[in-house]
Amino acid sequence: MAQQWEPEKTIPGQNTVRLGVIVRIPTPLRKLTQEQDVVNGEGETLLACIEGLDRQYPGLKERLCDETGELRRFVNVYVNGEDVRFQEGIQTRLGPGDEVSIVPAVAGGS
């Protein structure tokens, strides 16, 4: 049986590692990740990835998800540049090498 190829990527400040998922952390949440802007995530779905990150960085899930377990309205999450709200939401499937970007919503106007 042939081995399945997994991408190798480098996170700044860390050695080359095999990653499941790259997660980009916005500035307001970096105090939870010891100021890291990129962390390693794992999981077959966005929810599983968030739950895994919450075990490593307590408090992250409550900042991203509401009481019902859905993403908070003011948090936008993208997988490989695609808004998960137009995919399967919190159940969006993830694969090796996927990139998750967490972007807080910005209010404004005049």
A tleap script that builds the chain and sets N, CA, C and O, in Angstrom:
source leaprc.protein.ff14SB
mol = sequence {
  NMET ALA GLN GLN TRP GLU PRO GLU LYS THR
  ILE PRO GLY GLN ASN THR VAL ARG LEU GLY
  VAL ILE VAL ARG ILE PRO THR PRO LEU ARG
  LYS LEU THR GLN GLU GLN ASP VAL VAL ASN
  GLY GLU GLY GLU THR LEU LEU ALA CYS ILE
  GLU GLY LEU ASP ARG GLN TYR PRO GLY LEU
  LYS GLU ARG LEU CYS ASP GLU THR GLY GLU
  LEU ARG ARG PHE VAL ASN VAL TYR VAL ASN
  GLY GLU ASP VAL ARG PHE GLN GLU GLY ILE
  GLN THR ARG LEU GLY PRO GLY ASP GLU VAL
  SER ILE VAL PRO ALA VAL ALA GLY GLY CSER
}
set mol.1.N position { 0.844 -1.177 0.000 }
set mol.1.CA position { 0.000 0.000 0.000 }
set mol.1.C position { 0.888 1.239 0.000 }
set mol.1.O position { 1.818 1.337 0.801 }
set mol.2.N position { 0.612 2.164 -0.875 }
set mol.2.CA position { 1.422 3.379 -1.000 }
set mol.2.C position { 1.118 4.328 0.139 }
set mol.2.O position { -0.013 4.412 0.618 }
set mol.3.N position { 2.162 5.052 0.571 }
set mol.3.CA position { 1.969 6.055 1.599 }
set mol.3.C position { 1.272 7.269 1.019 }
set mol.3.O position { 1.531 7.671 -0.116 }
set mol.4.N position { 0.387 7.846 1.810 }
set mol.4.CA position { -0.313 9.047 1.367 }
set mol.4.C position { 0.588 10.249 1.592 }
set mol.4.O position { 1.212 10.369 2.647 }
set mol.5.N position { 0.663 11.146 0.603 }
set mol.5.CA position { 1.501 12.332 0.702 }
set mol.5.C position { 0.845 13.357 1.590 }
set mol.5.O position { -0.346 13.638 1.453 }
set mol.6.N position { 1.620 13.922 2.506 }
set mol.6.CA position { 1.143 15.012 3.335 }
set mol.6.C position { 2.046 16.208 3.112 }
set mol.6.O position { 3.268 16.064 3.098 }
set mol.7.N position { 1.468 17.384 2.938 }
set mol.7.CA position { 2.295 18.567 2.675 }
set mol.7.C position { 3.134 18.942 3.881 }
set mol.7.O position { 2.713 18.771 5.025 }
set mol.8.N position { 4.326 19.456 3.612 }
set mol.8.CA position { 5.169 20.024 4.655 }
set mol.8.C position { 5.160 21.520 4.490 }
set mol.8.O position { 5.371 22.037 3.393 }
set mol.9.N position { 4.917 22.207 5.571 }
set mol.9.CA position { 4.903 23.661 5.534 }
set mol.9.C position { 5.677 24.164 6.734 }
set mol.9.O position { 5.853 23.451 7.722 }
set mol.10.N position { 6.129 25.375 6.638 }
set mol.10.CA position { 6.883 25.962 7.726 }
set mol.10.C position { 6.096 27.113 8.322 }
set mol.10.O position { 5.581 27.971 7.606 }
set mol.11.N position { 6.011 27.118 9.642 }
set mol.11.CA position { 5.416 28.227 10.358 }
set mol.11.C position { 6.577 29.064 10.871 }
set mol.11.O position { 7.504 28.520 11.472 }
set mol.12.N position { 6.548 30.384 10.647 }
set mol.12.CA position { 7.647 31.232 11.105 }
set mol.12.C position { 7.964 30.991 12.575 }
set mol.12.O position { 7.066 30.921 13.415 }
set mol.13.N position { 9.248 30.866 12.870 }
set mol.13.CA position { 9.688 30.665 14.247 }
set mol.13.C position { 9.633 29.221 14.711 }
set mol.13.O position { 9.981 28.934 15.856 }
set mol.14.N position { 9.205 28.305 13.853 }
set mol.14.CA position { 9.137 26.898 14.220 }
set mol.14.C position { 9.866 26.078 13.170 }
set mol.14.O position { 10.102 26.534 12.051 }
set mol.15.N position { 10.214 24.872 13.552 }
set mol.15.CA position { 10.844 23.977 12.600 }
set mol.15.C position { 9.822 23.514 11.576 }
set mol.15.O position { 8.618 23.679 11.771 }
set mol.16.N position { 10.308 22.934 10.483 }
set mol.16.CA position { 9.407 22.369 9.488 }
set mol.16.C position { 8.654 21.211 10.136 }
set mol.16.O position { 9.259 20.342 10.764 }
set mol.17.N position { 7.342 21.206 9.981 }
set mol.17.CA position { 6.509 20.166 10.573 }
set mol.17.C position { 5.458 19.732 9.574 }
set mol.17.O position { 5.098 20.476 8.662 }
set mol.18.N position { 4.977 18.528 9.758 }
set mol.18.CA position { 3.842 18.080 8.961 }
set mol.18.C position { 2.590 18.629 9.630 }
set mol.18.O position { 2.375 18.447 10.828 }
set mol.19.N position { 1.789 19.291 8.850 }
set mol.19.CA position { 0.621 19.950 9.402 }
set mol.19.C position { -0.664 19.306 8.942 }
set mol.19.O position { -0.770 18.802 7.824 }
set mol.20.N position { -1.631 19.335 9.825 }
set mol.20.CA position { -2.964 19.017 9.395 }
set mol.20.C position { -3.570 20.264 8.784 }
set mol.20.O position { -3.975 20.269 7.621 }
set mol.21.N position { -3.628 21.322 9.579 }
set mol.21.CA position { -4.281 22.562 9.171 }
set mol.21.C position { -3.469 23.739 9.713 }
set mol.21.O position { -2.982 23.700 10.843 }
set mol.22.N position { -3.330 24.771 8.909 }
set mol.22.CA position { -2.701 26.016 9.353 }
set mol.22.C position { -3.832 26.949 9.766 }
set mol.22.O position { -4.785 27.148 9.012 }
set mol.23.N position { -3.728 27.516 10.958 }
set mol.23.CA position { -4.766 28.425 11.457 }
set mol.23.C position { -4.134 29.791 11.699 }
set mol.23.O position { -3.181 29.919 12.468 }
set mol.24.N position { -4.673 30.802 11.040 }
set mol.24.CA position { -4.196 32.181 11.196 }
set mol.24.C position { -5.042 32.870 12.268 }
set mol.24.O position { -6.267 32.929 12.172 }
set mol.25.N position { -4.365 33.385 13.279 }
set mol.25.CA position { -5.017 33.981 14.446 }
set mol.25.C position { -4.979 35.507 14.335 }
set mol.25.O position { -3.911 36.078 14.114 }
set mol.26.N position { -6.126 36.173 14.486 }
set mol.26.CA position { -6.128 37.639 14.410 }
set mol.26.C position { -5.537 38.257 15.683 }
set mol.26.O position { -5.502 37.622 16.737 }
set mol.27.N position { -5.086 39.475 15.568 }
set mol.27.CA position { -4.441 40.182 16.683 }
set mol.27.C position { -5.253 40.139 17.979 }
set mol.27.O position { -4.665 39.877 19.029 }
set mol.28.N position { -6.577 40.383 17.969 }
set mol.28.CA position { -7.317 40.382 19.237 }
set mol.28.C position { -7.317 39.037 19.979 }
set mol.28.O position { -7.572 39.006 21.183 }
set mol.29.N position { -7.038 37.935 19.288 }
set mol.29.CA position { -7.042 36.619 19.942 }
set mol.29.C position { -5.648 36.095 20.254 }
set mol.29.O position { -5.513 35.020 20.838 }
set mol.30.N position { -4.627 36.820 19.882 }
set mol.30.CA position { -3.254 36.323 20.055 }
set mol.30.C position { -2.823 36.212 21.503 }
set mol.30.O position { -1.890 35.472 21.811 }
set mol.31.N position { -3.485 36.935 22.402 }
set mol.31.CA position { -3.122 36.778 23.826 }
set mol.31.C position { -3.429 35.355 24.290 }
set mol.31.O position { -2.813 34.872 25.240 }
set mol.32.N position { -4.366 34.681 23.637 }
set mol.32.CA position { -4.696 33.293 23.975 }
set mol.32.C position { -3.690 32.300 23.408 }
set mol.32.O position { -3.560 31.188 23.920 }
set mol.33.N position { -2.979 32.691 22.355 }
set mol.33.CA position { -2.032 31.785 21.682 }
set mol.33.C position { -0.584 32.201 21.943 }
set mol.33.O position { 0.298 31.938 21.125 }
set mol.34.N position { -0.342 32.844 23.073 }
set mol.34.CA position { 0.994 33.318 23.422 }
set mol.34.C position { 1.580 34.191 22.309 }
set mol.34.O position { 2.759 34.089 21.968 }
set mol.35.N position { 0.721 35.053 21.754 }
set mol.35.CA position { 1.086 36.028 20.712 }
set mol.35.C position { 1.444 35.406 19.364 }
set mol.35.O position { 1.975 36.096 18.493 }
set mol.36.N position { 1.165 34.119 19.175 }
set mol.36.CA position { 1.422 33.484 17.884 }
set mol.36.C position { 0.348 33.900 16.885 }
set mol.36.O position { -0.840 33.908 17.209 }
set mol.37.N position { 0.769 34.243 15.675 }
set mol.37.CA position { -0.195 34.623 14.649 }
set mol.37.C position { -0.609 33.444 13.775 }
set mol.37.O position { -1.608 33.515 13.060 }
set mol.38.N position { 0.160 32.365 13.836 }
set mol.38.CA position { -0.157 31.143 13.091 }
set mol.38.C position { 0.073 29.964 14.021 }
set mol.38.O position { 1.115 29.867 14.669 }
set mol.39.N position { -0.918 29.055 14.084 }
set mol.39.CA position { -0.791 27.860 14.921 }
set mol.39.C position { -1.198 26.633 14.112 }
set mol.39.O position { -1.847 26.744 13.072 }
set mol.40.N position { -0.807 25.461 14.609 }
set mol.40.CA position { -1.187 24.199 13.986 }
set mol.40.C position { -2.537 23.758 14.507 }
set mol.40.O position { -2.796 23.827 15.708 }
set mol.41.N position { -3.400 23.304 13.610 }
set mol.41.CA position { -4.683 22.767 14.005 }
set mol.41.C position { -4.856 21.372 13.440 }
set mol.41.O position { -4.151 20.971 12.515 }
set mol.42.N position { -5.797 20.641 14.004 }
set mol.42.CA position { -6.117 19.297 13.525 }
set mol.42.C position { -7.617 19.099 13.589 }
set mol.42.O position { -8.309 19.761 14.362 }
set mol.43.N position { -8.102 18.204 12.791 }
set mol.43.CA position { -9.517 17.865 12.818 }
set mol.43.C position { -10.074 17.733 11.425 }
set mol.43.O position { -9.596 18.365 10.483 }
set mol.44.N position { -11.088 16.905 11.305 }
set mol.44.CA position { -11.720 16.682 10.009 }
set mol.44.C position { -12.745 17.744 9.669 }
set mol.44.O position { -13.154 17.874 8.515 }
set mol.45.N position { -13.169 18.516 10.687 }
set mol.45.CA position { -14.117 19.612 10.469 }
set mol.45.C position { -13.599 20.855 11.172 }
set mol.45.O position { -12.700 20.778 12.009 }
set mol.46.N position { -14.171 21.997 10.828 }
set mol.46.CA position { -13.803 23.237 11.490 }
set mol.46.C position { -14.087 23.141 12.987 }
set mol.46.O position { -13.277 23.589 13.798 }
set mol.47.N position { -15.216 22.567 13.361 }
set mol.47.CA position { -15.562 22.408 14.772 }
set mol.47.C position { -14.508 21.584 15.503 }
set mol.47.O position { -14.064 21.973 16.583 }
set mol.48.N position { -14.104 20.462 14.935 }
set mol.48.CA position { -13.086 19.612 15.566 }
set mol.48.C position { -11.773 20.370 15.713 }
set mol.48.O position { -11.085 20.233 16.725 }
set mol.49.N position { -11.429 21.159 14.717 }
set mol.49.CA position { -10.212 21.965 14.763 }
set mol.49.C position { -10.299 22.994 15.883 }
set mol.49.O position { -9.351 23.152 16.653 }
set mol.50.N position { -11.425 23.694 15.983 }
set mol.50.CA position { -11.612 24.701 17.035 }
set mol.50.C position { -11.562 24.050 18.412 }
set mol.50.O position { -10.943 24.590 19.328 }
set mol.51.N position { -12.205 22.898 18.569 }
set mol.51.CA position { -12.193 22.207 19.859 }
set mol.51.C position { -10.779 21.773 20.240 }
set mol.51.O position { -10.395 21.861 21.406 }
set mol.52.N position { -10.004 21.305 19.260 }
set mol.52.CA position { -8.622 20.934 19.525 }
set mol.52.C position { -7.776 22.135 19.924 }
set mol.52.O position { -6.956 22.056 20.838 }
set mol.53.N position { -7.984 23.241 19.232 }
set mol.53.CA position { -7.254 24.460 19.572 }
set mol.53.C position { -7.646 24.967 20.955 }
set mol.53.O position { -6.806 25.506 21.676 }
set mol.54.N position { -8.909 24.800 21.332 }
set mol.54.CA position { -9.366 25.249 22.643 }
set mol.54.C position { -8.709 24.445 23.765 }
set mol.54.O position { -8.479 24.974 24.853 }
set mol.55.N position { -8.406 23.174 23.508 }
set mol.55.CA position { -7.692 22.374 24.508 }
set mol.55.C position { -6.265 22.903 24.684 }
set mol.55.O position { -5.722 22.903 25.789 }
set mol.56.N position { -5.679 23.346 23.594 }
set mol.56.CA position { -4.313 23.864 23.624 }
set mol.56.C position { -4.271 25.334 24.076 }
set mol.56.O position { -3.340 25.761 24.759 }
set mol.57.N position { -5.290 26.083 23.683 }
set mol.57.CA position { -5.369 27.514 23.993 }
set mol.57.C position { -6.741 27.802 24.602 }
set mol.57.O position { -7.641 28.276 23.908 }
set mol.58.N position { -6.905 27.514 25.910 }
set mol.58.CA position { -8.217 27.666 26.556 }
set mol.58.C position { -8.811 29.060 26.356 }
set mol.58.O position { -8.123 30.077 26.446 }
set mol.59.N position { -10.122 29.064 26.079 }
set mol.59.CA position { -10.850 30.308 25.884 }
set mol.59.C position { -11.061 30.665 24.427 }
set mol.59.O position { -11.851 31.557 24.116 }
set mol.60.N position { -10.364 29.979 23.526 }
set mol.60.CA position { -10.481 30.307 22.110 }
set mol.60.C position { -11.873 29.982 21.568 }
set mol.60.O position { -12.461 30.776 20.834 }
set mol.61.N position { -12.396 28.809 21.935 }
set mol.61.CA position { -13.703 28.405 21.401 }
set mol.61.C position { -14.810 29.372 21.834 }
set mol.61.O position { -15.675 29.717 21.029 }
set mol.62.N position { -14.791 29.809 23.089 }
set mol.62.CA position { -15.859 30.709 23.550 }
set mol.62.C position { -15.796 32.064 22.856 }
set mol.62.O position { -16.805 32.766 22.784 }
set mol.63.N position { -14.637 32.437 22.348 }
set mol.63.CA position { -14.521 33.682 21.602 }
set mol.63.C position { -15.029 33.526 20.172 }
set mol.63.O position { -15.447 34.501 19.548 }
set mol.64.N position { -14.991 32.291 19.652 }
set mol.64.CA position { -15.393 32.043 18.269 }
set mol.64.C position { -16.827 31.546 18.132 }
set mol.64.O position { -17.500 31.849 17.147 }
set mol.65.N position { -17.296 30.783 19.118 }
set mol.65.CA position { -18.612 30.132 19.020 }
set mol.65.C position { -19.561 30.639 20.105 }
set mol.65.O position { -19.141 30.997 21.206 }
set mol.66.N position { -20.848 30.658 19.766 }
set mol.66.CA position { -21.862 31.073 20.735 }
set mol.66.C position { -22.316 29.882 21.571 }
set mol.66.O position { -21.743 28.797 21.479 }
set mol.67.N position { -23.356 30.090 22.393 }
set mol.67.CA position { -23.864 29.055 23.291 }
set mol.67.C position { -24.398 27.833 22.547 }
set mol.67.O position { -24.411 26.728 23.090 }
set mol.68.N position { -24.838 28.033 21.306 }
set mol.68.CA position { -25.395 26.919 20.531 }
set mol.68.C position { -24.315 26.150 19.774 }
set mol.68.O position { -24.600 25.133 19.142 }
set mol.69.N position { -23.063 26.643 19.840 }
set mol.69.CA position { -21.970 25.970 19.150 }
set mol.69.C position { -21.710 26.484 17.744 }
set mol.69.O position { -20.810 26.003 17.056 }
set mol.70.N position { -22.507 27.471 17.316 }
set mol.70.CA position { -22.306 28.053 15.983 }
set mol.70.C position { -21.317 29.212 16.072 }
set mol.70.O position { -21.073 29.748 17.152 }
set mol.71.N position { -20.751 29.591 14.930 }
set mol.71.CA position { -19.836 30.724 14.906 }
set mol.71.C position { -20.567 31.999 15.308 }
set mol.71.O position { -21.711 32.222 14.912 }
set mol.72.N position { -19.908 32.818 16.084 }
set mol.72.CA position { -20.489 34.103 16.473 }
set mol.72.C position { -20.653 34.979 15.229 }
set mol.72.O position { -19.885 34.866 14.273 }
set mol.73.N position { -21.652 35.842 15.254 }
set mol.73.CA position { -21.943 36.687 14.093 }
set mol.73.C position { -20.806 37.615 13.722 }
set mol.73.O position { -20.618 37.933 12.548 }
set mol.74.N position { -20.037 38.057 14.726 }
set mol.74.CA position { -18.973 39.016 14.466 }
set mol.74.C position { -17.628 38.355 14.136 }
set mol.74.O position { -16.603 39.033 14.056 }
set mol.75.N position { -17.636 37.034 13.947 }
set mol.75.CA position { -16.416 36.318 13.586 }
set mol.75.C position { -16.598 35.726 12.191 }
set mol.75.O position { -17.559 35.000 11.938 }
set mol.76.N position { -15.678 36.037 11.296 }
set mol.76.CA position { -15.685 35.453 9.953 }
set mol.76.C position { -14.553 34.438 9.871 }
set mol.76.O position { -13.429 34.719 10.286 }
set mol.77.N position { -14.851 33.266 9.339 }
set mol.77.CA position { -13.839 32.225 9.200 }
set mol.77.C position { -13.796 31.796 7.743 }
set mol.77.O position { -14.826 31.568 7.108 }
set mol.78.N position { -12.589 31.696 7.236 }
set mol.78.CA position { -12.367 31.308 5.845 }
set mol.78.C position { -11.508 30.061 5.815 }
set mol.78.O position { -10.536 29.953 6.564 }
set mol.79.N position { -11.859 29.121 4.956 }
set mol.79.CA position { -11.031 27.944 4.710 }
set mol.79.C position { -10.548 28.051 3.275 }
set mol.79.O position { -11.341 28.046 2.333 }
set mol.80.N position { -9.246 28.147 3.127 }
set mol.80.CA position { -8.628 28.320 1.806 }
set mol.80.C position { -9.246 29.500 1.050 }
set mol.80.O position { -9.461 29.438 -0.161 }
set mol.81.N position { -9.527 30.576 1.794 }
set mol.81.CA position { -10.052 31.792 1.189 }
set mol.81.C position { -11.550 31.812 0.970 }
set mol.81.O position { -12.082 32.812 0.487 }
set mol.82.N position { -12.249 30.735 1.312 }
set mol.82.CA position { -13.706 30.658 1.118 }
set mol.82.C position { -14.425 30.809 2.457 }
set mol.82.O position { -14.098 30.117 3.420 }
set mol.83.N position { -15.393 31.703 2.518 }
set mol.83.CA position { -16.180 31.942 3.723 }
set mol.83.C position { -16.970 30.689 4.080 }
set mol.83.O position { -17.739 30.181 3.265 }
set mol.84.N position { -16.773 30.182 5.329 }
set mol.84.CA position { -17.448 28.943 5.721 }
set mol.84.C position { -18.958 29.109 5.826 }
set mol.84.O position { -19.687 28.118 5.782 }
set mol.85.N position { -19.439 30.330 5.962 }
set mol.85.CA position { -20.894 30.545 6.027 }
set mol.85.C position { -21.573 30.156 4.712 }
set mol.85.O position { -22.769 29.864 4.690 }
set mol.86.N position { -20.809 30.152 3.621 }
set mol.86.CA position { -21.336 29.745 2.326 }
set mol.86.C position { -20.955 28.304 1.998 }
set mol.86.O position { -21.198 27.825 0.890 }
set mol.87.N position { -20.357 27.619 2.970 }
set mol.87.CA position { -20.048 26.200 2.827 }
set mol.87.C position { -20.931 25.449 3.819 }
set mol.87.O position { -22.157 25.523 3.748 }
set mol.88.N position { -20.306 24.731 4.736 }
set mol.88.CA position { -21.075 23.971 5.725 }
set mol.88.C position { -20.953 24.554 7.124 }
set mol.88.O position { -21.174 23.856 8.114 }
set mol.89.N position { -20.602 25.838 7.208 }
set mol.89.CA position { -20.488 26.487 8.509 }
set mol.89.C position { -19.454 25.805 9.382 }
set mol.89.O position { -18.363 25.460 8.928 }
set mol.90.N position { -19.812 25.619 10.631 }
set mol.90.CA position { -18.906 25.015 11.614 }
set mol.90.C position { -18.564 23.563 11.260 }
set mol.90.O position { -17.575 23.018 11.751 }
set mol.91.N position { -19.380 22.946 10.412 }
set mol.91.CA position { -19.138 21.560 9.995 }
set mol.91.C position { -18.342 21.468 8.686 }
set mol.91.O position { -18.217 20.384 8.117 }
set mol.92.N position { -17.808 22.587 8.210 }
set mol.92.CA position { -16.998 22.577 6.990 }
set mol.92.C position { -15.845 21.598 7.157 }
set mol.92.O position { -15.131 21.631 8.160 }
set mol.93.N position { -15.669 20.736 6.179 }
set mol.93.CA position { -14.627 19.711 6.225 }
set mol.93.C position { -13.256 20.327 5.969 }
set mol.93.O position { -13.108 21.254 5.173 }
set mol.94.N position { -12.260 19.788 6.664 }
set mol.94.CA position { -10.880 20.224 6.524 }
set mol.94.C position { -10.015 19.045 6.098 }
set mol.94.O position { -10.326 17.889 6.382 }
set mol.95.N position { -8.931 19.361 5.415 }
set mol.95.CA position { -7.993 18.334 4.996 }
set mol.95.C position { -6.566 18.787 5.235 }
set mol.95.O position { -6.326 19.952 5.553 }
set mol.96.N position { -5.613 17.868 5.085 }
set mol.96.CA position { -4.206 18.217 5.291 }
set mol.96.C position { -3.795 19.395 4.407 }
set mol.96.O position { -4.065 19.417 3.206 }
set mol.97.N position { -3.138 20.367 5.028 }
set mol.97.CA position { -2.649 21.517 4.289 }
set mol.97.C position { -3.649 22.642 4.130 }
set mol.97.O position { -3.299 23.697 3.601 }
set mol.98.N position { -4.893 22.451 4.574 }
set mol.98.CA position { -5.874 23.539 4.485 }
set mol.98.C position { -5.443 24.699 5.379 }
set mol.98.O position { -4.736 24.519 6.371 }
set mol.99.N position { -5.888 25.882 4.999 }
set mol.99.CA position { -5.575 27.083 5.766 }
set mol.99.C position { -6.867 27.716 6.258 }
set mol.99.O position { -7.757 28.040 5.471 }
set mol.100.N position { -6.953 27.888 7.570 }
set mol.100.CA position { -8.103 28.514 8.214 }
set mol.100.C position { -7.694 29.906 8.645 }
set mol.100.O position { -6.697 30.077 9.348 }
set mol.101.N position { -8.461 30.904 8.227 }
set mol.101.CA position { -8.208 32.291 8.633 }
set mol.101.C position { -9.393 32.770 9.453 }
set mol.101.O position { -10.542 32.689 9.020 }
set mol.102.N position { -9.093 33.269 10.643 }
set mol.102.CA position { -10.116 33.833 11.524 }
set mol.102.C position { -10.015 35.348 11.406 }
set mol.102.O position { -8.959 35.934 11.642 }
set mol.103.N position { -11.132 35.975 11.036 }
set mol.103.CA position { -11.131 37.417 10.802 }
set mol.103.C position { -12.283 38.043 11.578 }
set mol.103.O position { -13.448 37.767 11.291 }
set mol.104.N position { -11.960 38.898 12.575 }
set mol.104.CA position { -13.054 39.566 13.276 }
set mol.104.C position { -13.764 40.543 12.343 }
set mol.104.O position { -13.121 41.233 11.553 }
set mol.105.N position { -15.080 40.598 12.437 }
set mol.105.CA position { -15.851 41.532 11.620 }
set mol.105.C position { -15.524 42.953 12.057 }
set mol.105.O position { -15.271 43.223 13.231 }
set mol.106.N position { -15.537 43.847 11.087 }
set mol.106.CA position { -15.247 45.249 11.358 }
set mol.106.C position { -16.502 46.056 11.094 }
set mol.106.O position { -17.067 46.002 10.002 }
set mol.107.N position { -16.933 46.800 12.090 }
set mol.107.CA position { -18.104 47.669 11.924 }
set mol.107.C position { -17.600 49.063 11.556 }
set mol.107.O position { -16.498 49.463 11.933 }
set mol.108.N position { -18.399 49.762 10.840 }
set mol.108.CA position { -17.979 51.109 10.495 }
set mol.108.C position { -19.084 51.820 9.747 }
set mol.108.O position { -20.199 51.320 9.606 }
set mol.109.N position { -18.753 52.953 9.294 }
set mol.109.CA position { -19.719 53.741 8.549 }
set mol.109.C position { -19.613 55.195 8.964 }
set mol.109.O position { -18.834 55.569 9.840 }
set mol.110.N position { -20.408 55.979 8.317 }
set mol.110.CA position { -20.362 57.411 8.666 }
set mol.110.C position { -21.729 57.925 8.995 }
set mol.110.O position { -21.885 59.104 9.311 }
savepdb mol mol.pdb
quit
